[in-house]
């Protein structure tokens, strides 16, 4: 017994929608495995403290053995090495001697500090001495691994892009200005929730909570603005689009787990301008490094927000043109669904009929999109 036309149509419809989770599966696999499956240092800046011939030989030996993994330099004294670490120009400094010391800054990246410690533990062992490790920029007591900021990024992202699905789906029939206001309101709520997580609940930071909130709001507002603006153009593909932008490419390039020096070049390049990296590095700079380099990270977040606002404005203009074009087509003589009468009363009835048809289609599309977004 063959399937009826309704069953065949429904099956094609479902199969078409199943393309979304398959693309997500492929995208997540490529992004996460590509970024995280085999972290290896490359051009990881480390310093050797001292100025004599023995220091130069040690630095050159490490550079040669590293084969591109390390960028080894010499600095004159311990204070210079500490300054480089506090300005995030290096990720470790080795002080040779009878009691060798390794300086690290785990606030910059715990995994980078571990990679440096692994290298210089072998160096100290070769000299027959135990290695003393000094952390010049330790993380907060509530975030011993330094990865709490990354998981805060995850929470902010989910709250923001899930709100995009709701505003774009359930709110599709609302004027763009109202959707923009809803996005602004949700960005404030999401940022306050994130600040509550970072401070009173989990103590991810022990200072600078106001700055963490400000960057949380900039980040959430940027995600929501970009998502709401894109929805006009992507429609049911919006969920996939925001996941590509704010999950697949965002989390993997943020530096929250591995910094660019331990990742493939593609993700390291994204790290320079992606909004997740702007948030993670901005919080680190603000909380652990006395604001050094903070302005550049805030600028990245602000530019993403500006791009989102631009998209919202363009989306509003596009929707206005689409609605006007649909109304004009519906009022044309002989157009399907128009009233046969003419005159002022007939014109009003035609316009109302067309507007109702447009709204009905929008509601149907929104309902379908909401069901798919919730399922994902």
C-alpha positions as CSV (number, residue, x, y, z in Angstrom):
1,X,0.0,0.0,0.0
2,X,1.6,3.3,-1.1
3,X,1.8,6.3,1.1
4,X,-0.8,9.0,0.3
5,X,0.2,12.5,-1.0
6,X,-0.1,14.0,2.5
7,X,2.2,11.4,3.9
8,X,4.8,11.8,1.2
9,X,4.7,15.6,1.5
10,X,5.1,15.4,5.3
11,X,8.0,12.9,5.0
12,X,9.8,15.3,2.6
13,X,9.2,18.1,5.0
14,X,10.6,16.2,7.9
15,X,13.6,15.0,5.9
16,X,14.3,18.6,4.9
17,X,14.3,19.7,8.6
18,X,16.6,16.7,9.6
19,X,19.3,18.4,7.6
20,X,19.7,21.0,10.4
21,X,20.8,18.5,13.1
22,X,23.1,16.7,10.6
23,X,24.8,19.9,9.8
24,X,25.2,20.7,13.5
25,X,26.7,17.3,14.0
26,X,29.3,17.8,11.3
27,X,30.0,21.4,12.4
28,X,30.4,20.6,16.1
29,X,32.7,17.7,15.3
30,X,34.9,19.7,12.9
31,X,35.1,22.7,15.3
32,X,35.6,20.9,18.6
33,X,37.9,18.1,17.4
34,X,39.7,20.4,15.1
35,X,40.4,22.9,18.0
36,X,40.9,20.6,21.0
37,X,41.8,17.0,19.9
38,X,45.7,17.5,19.9
39,X,46.9,20.6,21.6
40,X,50.5,21.3,20.8
41,X,52.5,24.4,21.6
42,X,53.8,26.6,18.7
43,X,55.7,29.8,19.1
44,X,54.9,29.7,22.9
45,X,56.9,32.6,24.3
46,X,59.2,31.8,27.3
47,X,62.1,33.6,28.8
48,X,65.3,32.5,30.3
49,X,66.6,34.9,33.0
50,X,70.3,35.9,32.8
51,X,72.9,37.4,30.5
52,X,75.9,35.2,30.6
53,X,77.1,32.6,28.0
54,X,75.5,29.7,29.8
55,X,72.1,31.5,29.6
56,X,72.5,32.1,25.9
57,X,73.4,28.4,25.3
58,X,70.4,27.2,27.3
59,X,68.0,29.5,25.5
60,X,69.4,28.4,22.1
61,X,69.3,24.8,23.0
62,X,65.6,25.0,24.0
63,X,64.8,26.9,20.9
64,X,66.5,24.3,18.7
65,X,65.0,21.3,20.5
66,X,61.5,22.9,20.4
67,X,61.5,22.9,16.6
68,X,59.0,25.8,16.5
69,X,57.1,24.8,19.7
70,X,58.8,27.5,21.8
71,X,59.8,31.1,21.2
72,X,62.7,31.3,23.7
73,X,64.2,34.7,24.6
74,X,66.6,35.9,27.3
75,X,65.9,38.7,29.8
76,X,68.3,40.4,32.1
77,X,66.7,39.9,35.4
78,X,63.8,38.4,37.3
79,X,61.8,41.7,37.5
80,X,61.9,42.0,33.7
81,X,60.6,38.5,33.4
82,X,57.8,39.2,35.9
83,X,56.8,42.3,34.0
84,X,56.5,40.3,30.7
85,X,54.3,37.8,32.4
86,X,52.1,40.4,33.9
87,X,51.7,42.0,30.5
88,X,51.0,38.6,28.9
89,X,54.0,39.0,26.6
90,X,55.3,35.6,27.8
91,X,53.9,32.5,29.4
92,X,56.8,31.4,31.5
93,X,60.3,32.4,32.7
94,X,63.1,30.1,33.9
95,X,65.5,31.4,36.5
96,X,68.5,29.0,36.4
97,X,70.8,28.3,39.3
98,X,71.4,26.0,42.2
99,X,67.7,26.3,43.0
100,X,66.0,26.8,39.7
101,X,62.7,28.7,39.6
102,X,60.0,28.8,37.0
103,X,57.7,31.9,36.9
104,X,54.2,31.4,35.4
105,X,50.9,33.3,35.2
106,X,48.1,30.9,35.5
107,X,45.6,33.7,35.2
108,X,46.5,34.0,31.6
109,X,45.9,30.3,30.9
110,X,46.3,27.3,33.2
111,X,46.9,24.9,30.3
112,X,49.7,27.2,28.9
113,X,51.3,27.3,32.4
114,X,51.2,23.5,32.5
115,X,52.8,23.2,29.1
116,X,55.6,25.5,30.2
117,X,56.1,23.7,33.5
118,X,56.4,20.4,31.6
119,X,59.2,21.8,29.5
120,X,61.2,23.3,32.4
121,X,60.7,20.4,34.8
122,X,62.8,18.3,32.4
123,X,65.4,21.1,32.2
124,X,65.7,21.3,35.9
125,X,65.8,17.5,36.2
126,X,68.7,17.5,33.7
127,X,70.6,19.8,36.1
128,X,69.8,17.5,39.0
129,X,67.7,20.0,40.9
130,X,64.0,20.3,41.9
131,X,62.0,23.0,40.2
132,X,60.3,25.7,42.3
133,X,57.2,27.1,40.5
134,X,56.0,30.6,41.4
135,X,52.7,31.9,40.1
136,X,52.9,35.7,39.6
137,X,49.2,36.0,38.5
138,X,47.2,33.2,40.2
139,X,43.5,32.7,39.5
140,X,40.8,33.3,42.1
141,X,40.2,30.8,44.8
142,X,36.9,29.8,43.3
143,X,38.4,29.1,39.9
144,X,41.6,27.1,40.5
145,X,41.9,25.9,36.9
146,X,41.2,29.3,35.4
147,X,38.5,27.8,33.2
148,X,35.5,29.1,35.1
149,X,35.5,32.2,32.9
150,X,35.1,30.0,29.9
151,X,32.1,28.2,31.4
152,X,30.6,31.6,32.3
153,X,31.0,32.4,28.5
154,X,29.0,29.2,27.8
155,X,26.2,30.2,30.1
156,X,26.0,33.7,28.7
157,X,26.0,32.4,25.1
158,X,23.2,29.8,25.7
159,X,21.0,32.4,27.4
160,X,21.6,34.8,24.6
161,X,21.2,32.6,21.5
162,X,18.3,30.7,23.0
163,X,16.6,34.1,23.5
164,X,17.2,34.8,19.8
165,X,15.2,31.6,18.9
166,X,12.3,32.7,21.1
167,X,12.3,36.4,20.0
168,X,12.7,35.4,16.3
169,X,10.1,32.6,16.5
170,X,7.4,33.6,19.0
171,X,8.0,37.3,18.3
172,X,8.2,37.1,14.5
173,X,4.9,39.0,14.0
174,X,6.1,41.8,16.3
175,X,7.6,45.0,14.8
176,X,11.4,45.0,14.8
177,X,11.6,47.9,17.3
178,X,9.7,45.8,19.9
179,X,12.0,42.7,19.2
180,X,15.0,45.0,19.5
181,X,13.7,46.2,22.9
182,X,13.1,42.6,24.0
183,X,16.7,41.7,22.9
184,X,18.1,44.6,24.9
185,X,16.1,43.6,28.0
186,X,17.2,40.0,27.7
187,X,20.8,41.0,27.4
188,X,20.6,42.9,30.7
189,X,18.9,39.9,32.4
190,X,21.4,37.4,31.0
191,X,24.3,39.6,32.0
192,X,23.0,40.0,35.6
193,X,22.6,36.2,35.9
194,X,26.1,35.7,34.6
195,X,27.4,38.2,37.2
196,X,25.6,36.4,39.9
197,X,27.3,33.2,38.8
198,X,30.8,34.9,38.7
199,X,30.5,36.5,42.1
200,X,28.2,35.5,44.9
201,X,27.4,32.0,43.8
202,X,30.7,30.5,42.6
203,X,33.3,33.2,43.3
204,X,35.0,32.8,39.9
205,X,36.5,36.3,40.4
206,X,37.5,37.9,43.7
207,X,37.6,41.5,42.4
208,X,36.3,43.7,39.6
209,X,32.8,42.3,39.5
210,X,31.4,45.5,38.1
211,X,33.7,45.2,35.1
212,X,32.7,41.6,34.6
213,X,29.1,42.6,34.5
214,X,29.8,45.3,31.9
215,X,31.6,42.9,29.6
216,X,28.9,40.3,30.1
217,X,26.3,42.8,29.0
218,X,28.3,43.9,26.0
219,X,28.8,40.3,25.0
220,X,25.2,39.2,25.5
221,X,23.8,42.3,23.7
222,X,26.1,41.6,20.8
223,X,25.0,38.0,20.4
224,X,21.3,39.0,20.7
225,X,21.5,41.9,18.3
226,X,23.4,39.8,15.7
227,X,20.9,36.9,16.1
228,X,17.7,39.0,15.9
229,X,19.1,40.9,12.9
230,X,20.0,37.7,11.1
231,X,16.6,36.1,11.7
232,X,15.0,38.2,9.1
233,X,17.3,36.8,6.5
234,X,17.9,33.3,7.7
235,X,14.5,32.4,9.1
236,X,14.5,28.8,10.2
237,X,18.2,28.5,9.6
238,X,18.8,31.1,12.3
239,X,19.4,28.5,15.0
240,X,22.1,26.8,13.0
241,X,23.6,30.2,12.0
242,X,23.9,31.4,15.6
243,X,25.3,28.1,16.7
244,X,28.0,28.4,14.0
245,X,28.9,31.9,15.1
246,X,28.5,31.7,18.9
247,X,29.3,28.0,19.6
248,X,31.3,26.2,16.9
249,X,33.6,29.1,16.1
250,X,33.2,31.0,19.3
251,X,33.9,28.6,22.1
252,X,36.8,26.9,20.2
253,X,38.6,30.2,19.5
254,X,37.9,31.9,22.9
255,X,41.1,30.8,24.6
256,X,39.1,29.6,27.6
257,X,40.5,26.0,27.4
258,X,43.6,26.4,25.2
259,X,45.1,29.7,24.1
260,X,46.0,30.2,20.4
261,X,49.6,29.1,21.1
262,X,48.3,25.6,21.7
263,X,45.8,25.5,18.9
264,X,45.8,25.2,15.1
265,X,46.4,28.5,13.3
266,X,42.8,28.9,12.1
267,X,41.4,29.1,15.6
268,X,44.3,31.3,16.7
269,X,43.4,33.7,13.9
270,X,39.8,33.9,15.0
271,X,41.0,34.5,18.6
272,X,42.2,38.0,17.5
273,X,38.7,39.3,16.7
274,X,36.0,36.9,17.8
275,X,33.6,38.1,20.5
276,X,34.1,35.1,22.8
277,X,37.8,35.7,22.9
278,X,37.1,39.4,23.6
279,X,35.1,38.4,26.6
280,X,37.4,35.7,28.1
281,X,40.6,37.8,27.5
282,X,38.9,40.9,28.7
283,X,37.8,39.4,32.0
284,X,41.3,38.0,32.5
285,X,43.0,41.3,31.8
286,X,40.6,43.1,34.1
287,X,40.7,40.7,37.0
288,X,44.3,39.3,36.9
289,X,46.5,41.7,34.9
290,X,45.5,45.1,36.2
291,X,43.6,46.0,33.0
292,X,46.6,45.6,30.7
293,X,45.3,45.2,27.2
294,X,41.7,45.6,28.4
295,X,40.8,48.3,25.9
296,X,41.4,46.2,22.8
297,X,39.2,43.4,24.2
298,X,36.4,45.8,25.0
299,X,36.7,47.3,21.5
300,X,36.1,43.8,20.0
301,X,32.9,43.4,22.1
302,X,31.7,46.9,21.1
303,X,32.3,46.3,17.4
304,X,30.3,43.0,17.6
305,X,27.5,45.0,19.2
306,X,27.7,47.7,16.6
307,X,27.6,45.0,13.9
308,X,24.5,43.6,15.5
309,X,22.8,47.0,15.7
310,X,23.5,47.5,12.0
311,X,22.0,44.1,11.2
312,X,18.9,45.0,13.2
313,X,18.4,48.3,11.3
314,X,18.9,46.5,8.0
315,X,16.5,43.8,9.0
316,X,13.8,46.3,10.0
317,X,14.1,48.1,6.6
318,X,14.0,44.8,4.8
319,X,10.8,43.7,6.6
320,X,9.1,47.0,5.9
321,X,9.9,46.6,2.2
322,X,8.7,43.0,2.1
323,X,5.4,43.9,3.8
324,X,4.8,46.8,1.5
325,X,5.5,44.7,-1.5
326,X,3.1,41.9,-0.3
327,X,0.4,44.5,0.3
328,X,0.9,46.0,-3.1
329,X,0.6,42.6,-4.8
330,X,-2.5,41.8,-2.8
331,X,-4.2,45.0,-3.8
332,X,-3.5,44.5,-7.5
333,X,-6.7,43.9,-9.6
334,X,-7.4,40.3,-10.1
335,X,-4.8,39.1,-7.5
336,X,-5.8,35.9,-5.7
337,X,-7.5,36.4,-2.4
338,X,-8.6,40.0,-3.1
339,X,-12.2,41.2,-2.9
340,X,-14.1,41.7,-6.2
341,X,-15.4,45.1,-5.1
342,X,-13.7,48.3,-5.8
343,X,-13.7,51.7,-4.1
344,X,-12.5,52.9,-0.7
345,X,-14.2,50.2,1.3
346,X,-13.0,47.5,-0.9
347,X,-9.4,48.7,-0.8
348,X,-9.5,48.7,3.0
349,X,-10.9,45.2,3.0
350,X,-8.3,44.0,0.5
351,X,-5.4,45.5,2.6
352,X,-6.7,44.0,5.8
353,X,-7.1,40.6,4.1
354,X,-3.5,40.7,2.8
355,X,-2.1,41.8,6.1
356,X,-4.0,39.0,7.8
357,X,-2.6,36.5,5.3
358,X,0.9,37.7,5.9
359,X,0.5,37.5,9.6
360,X,-1.0,34.0,9.4
361,X,2.0,32.8,7.3
362,X,4.4,34.4,9.7
363,X,2.7,32.7,12.7
364,X,2.8,29.3,11.0
365,X,6.5,29.7,10.1
366,X,7.3,31.0,13.6
367,X,5.5,28.0,15.2
368,X,7.5,25.5,13.1
369,X,10.7,27.3,13.8
370,X,10.1,27.4,17.5
371,X,9.4,23.6,17.5
372,X,12.7,23.0,15.7
373,X,14.7,25.4,17.9
374,X,13.4,23.8,21.1
375,X,14.1,20.3,19.8
376,X,17.7,21.3,19.0
